[in-house]
């Protein structure tokens, strides 16, 4: 498995996270059907299965893991000034609180599973100026996860965060 790390700066709309990188685990799962069970087993819960919104958004009160269950997509991370990534079934993306994300192009059959450390609740913010400065305070207060969603007590998340 290949792990990629990326930092994104606050662009004035999407705050991103100045301290924690986005992590992309390429080909983390040979069998994507086990993604949700694995996340939940490592205490990344409050999971759901669906797609990714086609507008820039972020979460100010929770980190998020996204596992690609089926298909492929071009996803923009970091907001309108961010970077585009192609993700395929079996890939995993870990987004620190505040990180913008949006689906640009998706395959006909595209599905993800998302989850949050300790089953955290999440909000969905879109970069409206009225969200500041409270959102920046909330992002800074989100605790770091105790486990890696794929590897549990060890793994790249614990090394990079």
Helices and strands as residue ranges (DSSP letters): E 2-6, E 22-26, G 32-34, H 35-41, E 44-50, E 64-70, E 72-77, E 83-88, E 92-95, E 101-106, E 111-117, G 129-131, H 134-141, H 156-160
